[in-house]
Amino acid sequence: AIRLAGLAVATEKTYLSWIMRFARFRMRRLGQGLREFNPEAVSLYLEYLALEKQVSPSTQKQALNALAFLGKKVHGVEEFELDFKPAWKGHRRPPTVMTREEVKKVIGFLGDPWKLIAQLLYGSGLRQSEGLSLRVKDIDFGQGTITIHDAKGVKHRMVPLPKALEQCLQEHLGKAICM
């Protein structure tokens, strides 16, 4: 059902992980199987995540999306109501951001080709999955761009190719073609 919906592989893995956790919860806590969809069990699980596991609101929402997908697309339940306590928002800490020097230090520990991939991700703002699925035809040295096909949300986008990496990329491509 996830693949027919055209969702990303990362989404598939995440949803399956949440559905497996929910299945364990239903078997252990409620003594139920997954044959039928039970909105009350979903509500109990989401409340369990918030109160006992003390997950963040975004984590609880991710679980909710996975279980809503299960109910609607797998079990065919069009509409259902859930009654659960949302996770506590609390005070959100600002994100930890590495300095340029820290990034250079981390990248300095990497060997080829991982170093080049990390530099490309950092220099052009690519997601990990986008960087690992790049193809030679996606890089336009003349325009100084990288074209990302079927990115998040099955969209296409263009990002700048860092000038500092052009020579390294061309050398890497030269080595790869000779192999």
Residue frames as a rotation matrix with the C-alpha (Angstrom) as fourth column:
ALA 1
0.571 0.821 0.000 0.00
0.821 -0.571 0.000 0.00
0.000 0.000 -1.000 0.00
ILE 2
0.419 -0.497 -0.760 2.88
0.152 -0.787 0.598 2.36
-0.895 -0.366 -0.254 0.80
ARG 3
-0.659 -0.724 0.203 4.57
0.286 0.008 0.958 1.68
-0.696 0.689 0.202 -2.52
LEU 4
-0.222 0.666 0.712 1.32
0.969 0.067 0.239 2.03
0.112 0.743 -0.660 -4.45
ALA 5
0.759 0.485 -0.434 0.84
0.572 -0.816 0.086 5.41
-0.313 -0.314 -0.897 -2.80
GLY 6
0.510 -0.630 0.585 4.26
0.499 -0.338 -0.798 6.41
0.701 0.699 0.142 -4.17
LEU 7
0.970 -0.174 0.170 5.71
-0.241 -0.577 0.780 7.36
-0.038 -0.798 -0.602 -0.80
ALA 8
0.249 -0.966 -0.077 9.46
-0.822 -0.168 -0.544 7.62
0.512 0.199 -0.835 -0.23
VAL 9
0.119 -0.324 -0.939 11.50
0.196 0.934 -0.298 4.62
0.973 -0.149 0.175 0.91
ALA 10
-0.879 -0.463 0.115 12.35
0.018 -0.272 -0.962 6.50
0.477 -0.844 0.247 4.13
THR 11
-0.320 0.857 0.404 8.63
-0.937 -0.350 0.002 7.03
0.143 -0.378 0.915 4.78
GLU 12
0.420 0.443 -0.792 8.01
-0.417 0.869 0.266 3.33
0.806 0.218 0.550 4.15
LYS 13
-0.362 -0.657 -0.662 10.64
0.359 0.557 -0.749 2.33
0.860 -0.509 0.034 6.70
THR 14
-0.915 0.025 0.403 9.32
-0.338 -0.594 -0.730 4.81
0.221 -0.804 0.552 9.26
TYR 15
0.005 0.998 0.061 5.67
-0.955 -0.014 0.298 3.78
0.298 -0.060 0.953 8.85
LEU 16
0.342 0.096 -0.935 6.54
-0.104 0.993 0.063 0.08
0.934 0.076 0.350 9.04
SER 17
-0.715 -0.654 -0.248 8.54
0.227 0.119 -0.967 0.69
0.662 -0.747 0.063 12.19
TRP 18
-0.719 0.509 0.473 5.61
-0.694 -0.556 -0.457 2.49
0.030 -0.658 0.753 13.85
ILE 19
0.292 0.869 -0.400 3.14
-0.809 0.448 0.382 -0.20
0.511 0.212 0.833 12.73
MET 20
-0.034 -0.386 -0.922 5.38
0.189 0.903 -0.385 -2.92
0.981 -0.187 0.043 14.20
ARG 21
-0.946 -0.302 0.115 5.64
-0.026 -0.283 -0.959 -1.05
0.322 -0.910 0.260 17.51
PHE 22
-0.330 0.913 0.239 1.86
-0.940 -0.342 0.010 -0.62
0.091 -0.221 0.971 17.52
ALA 23
0.310 0.413 -0.856 1.39
-0.419 0.868 0.267 -4.33
0.853 0.276 0.442 16.82
ARG 24
-0.526 -0.573 -0.628 3.63
0.352 0.526 -0.774 -5.23
0.774 -0.629 -0.075 19.78
PHE 25
-0.893 0.251 0.375 1.70
-0.445 -0.619 -0.646 -2.79
0.070 -0.744 0.664 21.97
ARG 26
0.040 0.987 -0.157 -1.63
-0.936 0.092 0.341 -4.33
0.351 0.133 0.927 20.96
MET 27
0.219 0.011 -0.976 -0.43
-0.039 0.999 0.002 -7.87
0.975 0.038 0.219 21.59
ARG 28
-0.624 -0.610 -0.488 1.34
0.444 0.237 -0.864 -7.20
0.643 -0.756 0.124 24.90
ARG 29
-0.977 0.185 0.106 -0.88
-0.204 -0.665 -0.719 -4.56
-0.062 -0.724 0.687 26.49
LEU 30
-0.277 0.954 -0.115 -4.27
-0.933 -0.296 -0.206 -5.24
-0.230 0.051 0.972 24.96
GLY 31
-0.506 0.028 0.862 -4.05
-0.062 0.996 -0.068 -8.89
-0.860 -0.088 -0.502 23.95
GLN 32
0.645 0.748 -0.159 -5.26
-0.153 -0.077 -0.985 -8.04
-0.749 0.660 0.065 20.44
GLY 33
-0.162 -0.639 0.752 -4.02
0.782 0.382 0.493 -8.86
-0.602 0.668 0.438 16.97
LEU 34
-0.654 -0.150 -0.741 -3.94
-0.208 -0.907 0.367 -6.66
-0.727 0.394 0.562 13.88
ARG 35
-0.648 0.423 0.634 -6.69
0.729 0.586 0.354 -8.38
-0.221 0.691 -0.688 11.89
GLU 36
0.387 0.820 0.421 -9.14
0.851 -0.494 0.179 -5.52
0.355 0.289 -0.889 12.34
PHE 37
-0.551 -0.536 0.640 -8.52
0.298 -0.842 -0.449 -1.81
0.779 -0.056 0.624 12.75
ASN 38
0.291 0.600 -0.745 -9.36
0.922 0.033 0.387 -0.53
0.257 -0.799 -0.543 16.21
PRO 39
0.183 -0.200 0.963 -9.37
0.135 -0.965 -0.226 3.29
0.974 0.171 -0.149 16.67
GLU 40
0.929 0.179 0.325 -9.56
-0.289 -0.201 0.936 2.88
0.233 -0.963 -0.135 20.46
ALA 41
0.664 -0.747 -0.010 -6.31
0.677 0.596 0.433 0.90
-0.318 -0.294 0.901 20.40
VAL 42
0.045 -0.626 0.779 -4.70
0.745 -0.498 -0.444 3.65
0.666 0.600 0.444 18.30
SER 43
0.524 0.229 0.820 -5.83
-0.253 -0.878 0.407 6.26
0.813 -0.421 -0.402 20.84
LEU 44
0.984 -0.169 0.055 -4.44
0.007 0.342 0.940 4.17
-0.177 -0.924 0.338 23.71
TYR 45
0.388 -0.892 0.234 -1.13
0.921 0.385 -0.060 3.74
-0.036 0.238 0.970 21.90
LEU 46
0.072 -0.333 0.940 -0.77
0.422 -0.844 -0.331 7.44
0.904 0.421 0.080 21.13
GLU 47
0.764 0.242 0.598 -1.54
-0.414 -0.527 0.742 8.27
0.494 -0.815 -0.303 24.75
TYR 48
0.860 -0.508 -0.048 0.99
0.433 0.677 0.595 5.64
-0.270 -0.532 0.802 25.87
LEU 49
0.142 -0.832 0.536 3.62
0.872 -0.151 -0.465 7.32
0.468 0.533 0.705 23.70
ALA 50
0.177 -0.010 0.984 2.86
-0.059 -0.998 0.000 10.72
0.982 -0.058 -0.177 25.21
LEU 51
0.732 0.266 0.627 2.46
-0.579 -0.243 0.778 9.77
0.360 -0.933 -0.023 28.87
GLU 52
0.890 -0.369 0.267 4.75
0.090 0.718 0.690 6.79
-0.446 -0.590 0.672 29.41
LYS 53
0.311 -0.804 0.508 7.36
0.949 0.293 -0.118 7.16
-0.054 0.518 0.853 26.69
GLN 54
0.442 -0.035 -0.897 7.24
0.302 -0.935 0.185 10.97
-0.845 -0.353 -0.402 26.87
VAL 55
-0.250 -0.482 0.840 7.83
0.947 0.057 0.315 11.42
-0.200 0.874 0.442 23.17
SER 56
-0.842 -0.073 -0.534 7.81
0.005 -0.992 0.128 14.82
-0.539 0.105 0.836 21.50
PRO 57
0.154 0.961 -0.229 4.69
-0.283 -0.179 -0.942 16.07
-0.947 0.210 0.245 19.73
SER 58
0.095 -0.156 -0.983 6.34
-0.992 -0.103 -0.079 15.57
-0.089 0.982 -0.165 16.34
THR 59
-0.904 -0.420 -0.075 7.18
-0.422 0.906 0.012 11.95
0.062 0.042 -0.997 17.18
GLN 60
-0.512 0.801 0.310 3.61
0.127 0.428 -0.895 11.32
-0.849 -0.419 -0.321 18.30
LYS 61
0.302 0.626 -0.719 2.33
-0.623 -0.441 -0.646 12.93
-0.721 0.643 0.257 15.09
GLN 62
-0.436 -0.543 -0.718 4.60
-0.892 0.366 0.266 10.69
0.118 0.756 -0.644 13.02
ALA 63
-0.959 0.140 0.246 3.12
0.050 0.939 -0.339 7.62
-0.279 -0.313 -0.908 14.74
LEU 64
-0.099 0.982 -0.159 -0.39
-0.073 -0.167 -0.983 9.01
-0.992 -0.085 0.089 14.19
ASN 65
0.106 0.095 -0.990 0.27
-0.938 -0.319 -0.131 9.47
-0.329 0.943 0.055 10.46
ALA 66
-0.809 -0.464 -0.359 1.57
-0.556 0.802 0.216 5.91
0.188 0.375 -0.908 10.14
LEU 67
-0.825 0.522 0.218 -1.42
0.278 0.710 -0.647 4.44
-0.492 -0.473 -0.731 11.97
ALA 68
0.078 0.837 -0.542 -3.90
-0.396 -0.473 -0.787 6.61
-0.915 0.276 0.294 10.05
PHE 69
-0.277 -0.275 -0.921 -2.32
-0.960 0.122 0.253 5.28
0.043 0.954 -0.297 6.85
LEU 70
-0.994 -0.107 0.033 -2.74
-0.111 0.983 -0.144 1.73
-0.018 -0.146 -0.989 8.19
GLY 71
-0.443 0.894 0.061 -6.41
0.185 0.158 -0.970 2.32
-0.877 -0.418 -0.235 8.96
LYS 72
0.254 0.611 -0.749 -7.33
-0.549 -0.547 -0.632 4.08
-0.797 0.572 0.196 5.75
LYS 73
0.052 -0.325 -0.944 -5.19
-0.998 0.028 -0.065 2.44
0.047 0.945 -0.323 3.08
VAL 74
-0.866 -0.429 -0.256 -4.73
-0.418 0.903 -0.100 -1.09
0.274 0.020 -0.962 4.47
HIS 75
-0.814 0.580 0.033 -7.94
0.398 0.598 -0.696 -1.73
-0.424 -0.553 -0.717 6.42
GLY 76
-0.652 0.549 0.523 -10.16
0.495 -0.213 0.842 0.54
0.574 0.808 -0.133 4.30
VAL 77
0.071 0.646 -0.760 -11.62
0.955 -0.264 -0.135 2.48
-0.288 -0.716 -0.636 7.23
GLU 78
0.077 0.008 0.997 -12.56
0.706 -0.707 -0.049 5.81
0.704 0.707 -0.060 5.66
GLU 79
-0.025 -0.021 0.999 -13.29
-0.440 -0.897 -0.030 7.82
0.898 -0.441 0.013 8.78
PHE 80
0.278 0.097 -0.956 -12.58
0.756 0.592 0.280 7.24
0.593 -0.800 0.092 12.44
GLU 81
0.641 -0.022 0.767 -12.27
-0.366 -0.887 0.280 9.37
0.674 -0.461 -0.577 15.54
LEU 82
-0.091 -0.739 -0.667 -9.36
0.620 0.482 -0.619 9.27
0.779 -0.470 0.414 17.93
ASP 83
0.816 0.301 0.494 -9.40
-0.211 -0.641 0.738 10.47
0.539 -0.706 -0.460 21.50
PHE 84
0.373 -0.772 -0.515 -5.91
0.871 0.482 -0.092 10.79
0.319 -0.414 0.853 22.97
LYS 85
0.817 -0.197 -0.542 -3.85
0.191 -0.795 0.575 13.19
-0.544 -0.573 -0.612 25.00
PRO 86
0.820 -0.546 0.171 -1.33
0.064 -0.209 -0.976 15.02
0.569 0.811 -0.136 22.82
ALA 87
0.156 -0.869 -0.471 2.32
0.942 0.274 -0.193 14.92
0.297 -0.413 0.861 23.79
TRP 88
0.686 0.052 -0.726 3.50
0.482 -0.779 0.400 17.80
-0.545 -0.625 -0.559 25.94
LYS 89
0.815 -0.343 0.467 5.15
0.299 -0.441 -0.846 20.52
0.496 0.830 -0.257 23.95
GLY 90
0.480 -0.663 -0.574 7.38
0.766 -0.002 0.643 21.84
-0.428 -0.749 0.506 26.69
HIS 91
0.608 -0.391 -0.691 10.12
-0.407 -0.901 0.152 24.30
-0.681 0.189 -0.707 25.93
ARG 92
0.918 -0.266 0.295 11.79
0.395 0.529 -0.751 23.70
0.044 0.806 0.591 22.64
ARG 93
0.268 -0.912 -0.311 15.55
0.277 -0.236 0.931 23.89
-0.923 -0.336 0.190 22.73
PRO 94
0.587 -0.135 -0.798 17.26
-0.724 -0.529 -0.443 25.70
-0.362 0.838 -0.408 19.92
PRO 95
0.975 -0.221 -0.033 19.01
0.176 0.851 -0.495 23.37
0.137 0.477 0.868 17.48
THR 96
0.358 -0.930 -0.079 22.70
0.051 -0.065 0.997 22.67
-0.932 -0.361 0.024 17.89
VAL 97
0.998 -0.059 -0.002 24.51
-0.011 -0.151 -0.989 24.01
0.058 0.987 -0.151 14.86
MET 98
0.379 -0.925 0.035 28.09
0.809 0.349 0.474 23.13
-0.450 -0.151 0.880 14.06
THR 99
0.437 -0.353 -0.828 30.51
-0.343 -0.916 0.209 25.92
-0.832 0.193 -0.521 13.18
ARG 100
0.829 -0.185 -0.527 32.31
-0.518 0.100 -0.850 25.88
0.210 0.978 -0.013 9.82
GLU 101
-0.204 -0.973 0.110 35.50
-0.932 0.159 -0.327 24.81
0.301 -0.169 -0.939 11.58
GLU 102
-0.248 0.189 0.950 33.71
-0.580 0.757 -0.302 21.88
-0.776 -0.626 -0.078 13.24
VAL 103
0.818 0.574 0.033 32.25
-0.283 0.451 -0.846 20.80
-0.500 0.683 0.532 9.90
LYS 104
0.496 -0.718 -0.489 35.68
-0.728 -0.037 -0.685 20.96
0.474 0.696 -0.540 8.26
LYS 105
-0.412 -0.672 0.615 37.13
-0.902 0.395 -0.173 18.90
-0.127 -0.627 -0.769 11.10
VAL 106
0.161 0.570 0.806 34.46
-0.358 0.795 -0.490 16.19
-0.920 -0.210 0.332 10.78
ILE 107
0.948 0.202 -0.246 34.77
-0.287 0.208 -0.935 16.06
-0.137 0.957 0.255 6.99
GLY 108
0.199 -0.968 -0.152 38.56
-0.938 -0.143 -0.317 15.90
0.285 0.205 -0.936 7.40
PHE 109
-0.310 -0.274 0.910 38.23
-0.680 0.734 -0.011 12.52
-0.665 -0.622 -0.414 9.14
LEU 110
0.649 0.666 0.367 36.45
-0.192 0.611 -0.768 10.99
-0.736 0.428 0.525 6.15
GLY 111
-0.565 -0.787 0.248 38.14
0.021 0.286 0.958 9.13
-0.825 0.547 -0.145 3.31
ASP 112
-0.477 0.363 -0.800 37.20
-0.871 -0.317 0.375 9.11
-0.118 0.876 0.468 -0.37
PRO 113
-0.612 0.304 0.730 34.55
0.452 -0.623 0.638 8.83
0.649 0.721 0.243 -1.75
TRP 114
0.176 0.752 -0.636 32.67
0.967 -0.011 0.254 9.61
0.184 -0.659 -0.729 1.50
LYS 115
-0.415 -0.405 -0.815 34.54
0.580 -0.808 0.106 12.87
-0.701 -0.429 0.570 1.96
LEU 116
-0.995 0.042 0.089 33.44
0.053 -0.540 0.840 14.08
0.083 0.840 0.536 -1.47
ILE 117
-0.256 0.963 -0.087 29.84
0.632 0.235 0.738 13.07
0.731 0.134 -0.669 -0.77
ALA 118
0.122 0.272 -0.955 29.85
0.957 -0.286 0.041 14.88
-0.261 -0.919 -0.295 2.60
GLN 119
-0.731 -0.451 -0.511 31.32
0.300 -0.886 0.352 18.00
-0.612 0.104 0.784 1.00
LEU 120
-0.857 0.464 0.223 28.69
0.158 -0.174 0.972 17.88
0.490 0.868 0.076 -1.72
LEU 121
0.018 0.894 -0.448 25.86
0.880 0.199 0.431 17.47
0.474 -0.402 -0.783 0.81
TYR 122
0.015 -0.094 -0.995 27.14
0.804 -0.591 0.068 20.33
-0.595 -0.801 0.066 2.93
GLY 123
-0.803 -0.508 -0.312 28.08
0.246 -0.759 0.603 22.63
-0.543 0.407 0.734 0.05
SER 124
-0.879 0.477 0.016 24.85
-0.146 -0.299 0.943 22.35
0.455 0.826 0.332 -1.91
GLY 125
-0.551 0.683 0.479 22.30
-0.789 -0.239 -0.566 21.55
-0.272 -0.690 0.671 0.78
LEU 126
-0.245 0.432 -0.868 21.41
-0.550 0.675 0.491 18.10
0.798 0.598 0.072 -0.50
ARG 127
0.582 0.428 0.691 19.59
-0.796 0.471 0.380 15.55
-0.163 -0.771 0.615 1.61
GLN 128
-0.295 -0.743 0.601 21.50
-0.583 0.638 0.503 12.32
-0.757 -0.202 -0.621 2.26
SER 129
0.138 0.428 0.893 19.25
0.393 0.804 -0.446 10.24
-0.909 0.413 -0.057 0.00
GLU 130
0.956 0.209 -0.206 19.58
-0.073 -0.512 -0.856 12.84
-0.284 0.833 -0.474 -2.78
GLY 131
0.275 -0.940 -0.202 23.37
-0.921 -0.318 0.224 12.86
-0.275 0.125 -0.953 -2.59
LEU 132
-0.411 -0.457 0.789 23.60
-0.341 0.879 0.332 9.08
-0.846 -0.132 -0.517 -2.66
SER 133
0.226 0.564 0.794 21.29
0.574 0.582 -0.576 8.77
-0.787 0.586 -0.192 -5.67
LEU 134
0.373 -0.159 -0.914 23.04
-0.542 -0.837 -0.075 11.39
-0.753 0.524 -0.399 -7.82
ARG 135
0.535 -0.222 0.815 23.91
0.680 0.685 -0.260 10.40
-0.500 0.694 0.518 -11.36
VAL 136
-0.542 -0.840 0.035 26.49
0.668 -0.405 0.625 11.88
-0.511 0.362 0.780 -13.72
LYS 137
-0.446 0.415 0.793 23.76
0.721 -0.359 0.593 13.35
0.531 0.836 -0.139 -15.93
ASP 138
0.598 0.710 -0.372 22.40
0.784 -0.421 0.457 15.33
0.168 -0.564 -0.808 -12.93
ILE 139
0.189 -0.631 -0.752 25.56
0.502 -0.596 0.626 17.45
-0.844 -0.496 0.204 -12.68
ASP 140
0.738 0.068 0.672 25.86
0.633 -0.417 -0.653 20.39
0.235 0.906 -0.351 -15.08
PHE 141
-0.053 -0.874 -0.482 29.37
0.889 -0.261 0.376 21.84
-0.455 -0.409 0.791 -14.85
GLY 142
-0.581 -0.150 0.800 28.60
0.669 -0.648 0.364 24.49
0.464 0.747 0.477 -17.49
GLN 143
0.219 0.777 0.590 25.65
0.085 -0.618 0.782 25.94
0.972 -0.121 -0.201 -15.56
GLY 144
-0.770 -0.564 0.298 27.12
-0.279 -0.123 -0.953 25.15
0.574 -0.817 -0.063 -12.15
THR 145
-0.027 0.855 0.518 24.01
-0.997 -0.062 0.050 23.28
0.075 -0.515 0.854 -11.01
ILE 146
-0.997 -0.061 0.046 22.88
-0.066 0.989 -0.130 19.90
-0.038 -0.132 -0.991 -9.78
THR 147
-0.245 0.959 -0.139 19.41
-0.801 -0.120 0.586 18.69
0.546 0.255 0.798 -10.75
ILE 148
-0.883 0.074 0.464 17.60
-0.292 0.687 -0.665 16.57
-0.368 -0.723 -0.585 -8.18
HIS 149
-0.467 0.740 -0.484 14.92
-0.516 0.217 0.829 14.31
0.718 0.637 0.280 -9.64
ASP 150
0.323 0.746 -0.583 12.06
0.107 0.583 0.805 12.90
0.940 -0.322 0.108 -7.56
ALA 151
-0.783 -0.563 0.263 13.14
-0.137 -0.255 -0.957 14.60
0.606 -0.786 0.123 -4.36
LYS 152
-0.849 0.481 -0.218 10.98
0.362 0.231 -0.903 14.73
-0.384 -0.846 -0.370 -1.25
GLY 153
-0.038 0.931 -0.362 7.35
-0.132 -0.364 -0.922 14.92
-0.990 0.012 0.137 -2.29
VAL 154
0.059 -0.047 0.997 8.27
0.842 0.539 -0.024 13.56
-0.536 0.841 0.072 -5.76
LYS 155
0.934 0.179 -0.308 9.40
0.035 -0.906 -0.422 17.03
-0.355 0.384 -0.853 -6.84
HIS 156
0.319 -0.846 0.427 12.33
0.901 0.130 -0.414 18.14
0.295 0.516 0.804 -8.95
ARG 157
0.951 -0.064 -0.302 14.68
0.057 -0.925 0.374 20.93
-0.304 -0.373 -0.877 -7.94
MET 158
0.464 -0.849 0.253 18.01
0.450 -0.021 -0.893 22.49
0.763 0.528 0.372 -8.82
VAL 159
0.876 -0.303 -0.375 20.78
0.262 -0.353 0.898 23.37
-0.404 -0.885 -0.230 -6.37
PRO 160
0.705 -0.669 -0.235 24.07
-0.694 -0.581 -0.425 25.16
0.148 0.463 -0.874 -6.94
LEU 161
0.739 -0.612 -0.283 27.19
0.553 0.790 -0.264 23.10
0.385 0.039 0.922 -7.59
PRO 162
0.799 -0.474 -0.370 29.92
0.041 -0.571 0.820 24.38
-0.600 -0.670 -0.437 -5.24
LYS 163
0.807 -0.531 -0.258 32.75
-0.478 -0.332 -0.813 25.84
0.346 0.780 -0.522 -7.34
ALA 164
0.032 -0.853 0.522 35.31
-0.987 0.057 0.153 24.48
-0.160 -0.520 -0.839 -4.87
LEU 165
0.016 0.042 0.999 34.18
-0.276 0.960 -0.035 20.91
-0.961 -0.275 0.027 -5.65
GLU 166
0.774 0.370 -0.513 34.05
-0.561 0.027 -0.827 21.09
-0.292 0.929 0.229 -9.46
GLN 167
0.019 -0.858 -0.513 37.63
-0.909 0.198 -0.366 19.90
0.416 0.473 -0.777 -10.00
CYS 168
-0.677 -0.246 0.693 37.35
-0.610 0.714 -0.342 17.12
-0.411 -0.655 -0.634 -7.38
LEU 169
0.284 0.876 0.390 34.09
-0.317 0.470 -0.824 15.92
-0.905 0.110 0.411 -8.94
GLN 170
0.709 -0.051 -0.704 35.58
-0.703 0.024 -0.710 15.93
0.053 0.998 -0.019 -12.45
GLU 171
-0.414 -0.906 -0.083 38.62
-0.869 0.421 -0.260 13.95
0.271 -0.035 -0.962 -11.22
HIS 172
-0.479 0.319 0.818 36.33
-0.434 0.724 -0.537 11.47
-0.763 -0.612 -0.208 -9.43
LEU 173
0.641 0.765 -0.059 34.20
-0.386 0.255 -0.887 11.06
-0.663 0.591 0.459 -12.56
GLY 174
0.327 -0.625 -0.709 37.36
-0.897 0.031 -0.441 10.58
0.298 0.780 -0.550 -14.65
LYS 175
-0.714 -0.583 0.388 38.51
-0.690 0.680 -0.246 7.78
-0.120 -0.444 -0.888 -12.34
ALA 176
-0.139 0.763 0.632 35.05
-0.314 0.571 -0.759 6.16
-0.939 -0.304 0.160 -12.36
ILE 177
0.719 0.411 -0.561 34.83
-0.626 0.032 -0.779 6.19
-0.302 0.911 0.280 -16.17
CYS 178
-0.080 -0.863 -0.499 38.26
-0.928 0.247 -0.279 4.56
0.364 0.441 -0.820 -16.50
MET 179
-0.516 -0.130 0.847 37.26
-0.648 0.706 -0.287 1.65
-0.560 -0.697 -0.448 -14.29
